[in-house]
Amino acid sequence: MATLPRQLHLNAFLRNIGQHEAAWRLPETRIAGITDIDHYIDLARTAERGKLDAIFFADHPVLKGKTEFRPFDALDPFTLVTALSGATSQIGLVSTASTTYNDPYSLARRFATLDHVSKGRAGWNIVTTANADAAANFGYPNHPDPDHRYRRADEFLQVTQKLWDSWEDDAIVGDKDAPRFVDPDKIHRIDHVGEHFSVAGPLEVPRSPQGRPVLFQAGSSEPGKDFATKYAEAIFTAQPTLEEGRDFYTDVKARIRRHGRNPDEVHILPGLSAIIGGTEAEAHALQRQLEDLTVPDYGLEQLSSIVGFPVTHDDLDRRLDFTDRQDTGTHFIKSRYALVKRMVHNEKLTVRELLLRLSGGRGHRVFAGTPEQVADTIEEWFTTGAADGFNLIPPALPSSLSAFVDHVVPELQRRGLFRTEYTGSTLRGHLGLNRPASRFTTAASAPAC
């Protein structure tokens, strides 16, 4: 049997009206879109028209600082993807949810429900929540340290996976004459007792179309990579250069193998913010337009939170000084801290230049060019061991997503790198992932020793 050629996987991260911090100031941007369901429906349908694998929404359970300078993520992502499941029919729907500020039973229930409602298109982007300010919104005096958050996350995943497996696929009998609605022998308590959770189970939601939702995770720190390679089926990452992308890809695929998993069944999706023009000059003009609309106050606030020390207007025209800074300190996001430090060191950037580099992708790869040039960089990363696809981060919405779907996707299809039609109906099908069997079914069918 002939082996099908390897195909790109493309996911779209839809951040209200655009990832670029100045997108809201473009003349064509409709600011009301941040809370308008019709705006998100249009985005989801555009992504589905482009045959993308999935759309993805982040979650920030705390209002960030300097909100006067850019729109914030106002809507609950889980409610949003549930609404979008009724407005689309094929594209995957990925919502972020924190293992630090949720409990496993209720979250397992919500995602199993979403998988039923969407007919098998649910995905969970797993985070541990880096922003310490979130603790006060949930009644906690302190935000847990990273080691504690990842231990909790590990046990959280153990519990949710057991709960999703607690119904066997054929537990519902539906025999009206017997009468027998379910086979109770195929519904299982999990009786989990651990460091963080005590959960009896079973889940009250029957096993969902995908068995379990697809698990995504953004793992670039050391604990993040260890967690992602143990559980995730797709990994988001910020890698600004091809060399860094290849190093990350090689490292993570090796870690996946060490966990006894098949590295071909875990997709690595670096972020890509593509600024697209009919000509290279048009693309660079749009990039300059966005950069000219940035407000240093917002960027300085974000940069300060990443590096863990104050960066002010007085620093704009000099390079950040990391001398005597502790890389192992309690930085906002350790992987982003390391990334920023490398950018400053390798490219000799002033703070002003660094802010412009970060304004469009917060450390993700930003590329301005024609559709053919964007396709070239995607193909190079895909074919030289740096990516299995990309997490697209449109700088302005809806314009950047429409440009990608209308002009880059056809070029990728012409090159045989991307599907021309969906061949499956579930997110697992789009990603080429097997449907996992329930552990209880496996245990019941195993031969007696």
JOBELHU-V632610 format. One record per pair of residues at least 4 apart in sequence whose C-alpha atoms are under 6 Angstrom apart, sorted by the first residue. I is the first residue (numbers start at 0). J is the second residue. D is the distance in whole Angstrom. If there is no record, write none. Layout:
((I;J;D) (I;J;D))
//
This chain:
((6;416;5) (6;417;5) (7;388;5) (7;416;6) (7;417;5) (8;388;4) (9;51;5) (9;52;6) (9;388;6) (9;389;5) (10;52;6) (10;53;5) (10;54;6) (10;390;5) (10;391;6) (11;54;5) (11;390;6) (11;391;5) (12;54;6) (12;55;5) (12;391;6) (12;392;5) (13;56;6) (14;18;6) (15;33;5) (16;396;5) (17;22;6) (17;394;5) (17;395;4) (17;396;5) (18;394;5) (19;358;6) (19;359;4) (19;394;5) (20;358;6) (21;289;6) (21;292;6) (21;293;5) (22;395;5) (23;28;6) (32;38;5) (46;51;6) (47;51;6) (47;90;5) (49;404;5) (52;90;6) (52;91;6) (52;429;6) (53;90;5) (53;91;4) (53;92;6) (54;92;5) (55;93;5) (55;94;6) (56;76;6) (56;94;5) (57;95;5) (58;95;6) (61;133;5) (65;297;6) (76;94;6) (77;94;6) (80;92;6) (84;117;5) (89;424;6) (91;120;5) (91;426;5) (92;120;6) (92;121;5) (92;122;6) (93;121;6) (93;122;4) (93;123;5) (94;123;5) (94;124;6) (95;123;6) (95;124;4) (96;125;6) (97;126;5) (97;127;5) (97;128;6) (98;127;5) (98;152;5) (99;127;5) (103;107;6) (103;155;6) (103;159;6) (107;159;5) (111;207;6) (113;117;6) (114;118;6) (114;119;5) (114;120;6) (114;121;5) (114;207;6) (115;207;6) (119;208;5) (119;209;5) (119;425;5) (120;425;5) (120;426;5) (121;212;5) (122;212;5) (122;213;4) (122;214;6) (123;214;5) (123;215;6) (124;215;4) (124;216;5) (125;216;5) (127;148;6) (131;142;5) (134;139;5) (134;142;5) (135;139;6) (151;155;6) (162;202;5) (164;437;5) (165;186;6) (165;187;5) (165;201;5) (166;186;5) (166;205;6) (166;206;5) (167;185;5) (168;206;6) (170;181;6) (170;182;5) (170;185;5) (171;181;4) (172;180;5) (172;181;5) (173;180;4) (174;178;6) (174;179;5) (174;180;6) (187;201;6) (188;199;6) (188;200;5) (188;201;5) (189;199;6) (189;200;5) (190;198;6) (190;199;4) (191;197;5) (191;198;5) (192;197;4) (206;210;6) (209;434;6) (214;231;5) (214;232;5) (215;231;5) (215;232;6) (215;233;5) (215;234;6) (216;227;6) (216;231;6) (216;234;5) (217;234;6) (217;235;4) (217;236;6) (218;223;4) (218;224;5) (218;227;6) (219;223;6) (219;224;5) (219;334;6) (220;224;6) (220;334;5) (223;227;6) (224;228;6) (227;231;5) (228;255;5) (232;265;5) (233;265;5) (233;266;4) (233;267;6) (234;267;5) (234;268;6) (235;268;5) (235;269;6) (236;269;5) (237;269;6) (237;270;6) (237;363;5) (238;243;6) (238;244;5) (238;363;6) (239;363;5) (239;364;4) (244;385;5) (245;384;6) (245;385;4) (247;251;6) (248;385;5) (252;262;5) (255;260;6) (255;262;6) (256;260;5) (256;262;6) (266;387;6) (267;386;6) (267;387;5) (268;386;6) (268;388;5) (268;389;4) (268;390;5) (269;389;5) (269;390;6) (270;363;5) (270;389;6) (270;390;5) (270;391;6) (271;364;5) (271;365;6) (271;391;5) (271;392;6) (272;365;5) (272;392;5) (272;393;6) (273;366;5) (273;367;6) (274;282;6) (274;367;4) (275;282;5) (275;367;6) (275;368;5) (275;369;6) (276;281;5) (276;282;4) (276;369;5) (277;369;6) (278;369;5) (279;368;5) (279;369;5) (282;367;5) (282;368;5) (283;367;6) (287;291;6) (295;299;6) (298;302;6) (298;354;6) (299;303;6) (299;310;6) (303;307;6) (303;308;5) (303;309;5) (303;310;5) (304;331;6) (305;331;5) (305;336;6) (306;336;5) (307;330;5) (315;350;5) (315;351;5) (316;349;6) (317;349;5) (318;349;4) (318;350;6) (341;345;6) (342;346;6) (343;347;5) (343;348;5) (348;352;6) (348;353;6) (354;358;6) (357;361;4) (357;362;6) (368;372;6) (370;406;6) (370;407;5) (374;378;6) (378;382;6) (379;383;6) (380;385;5) (380;386;6) (381;386;5) (381;387;6) (393;399;5) (393;400;6) (395;399;5) (401;405;6) (402;406;6) (403;407;5) (404;408;5) (411;416;5) (411;417;6) (412;416;6) (412;417;5) (423;428;5) (427;431;6) (427;432;5))
//
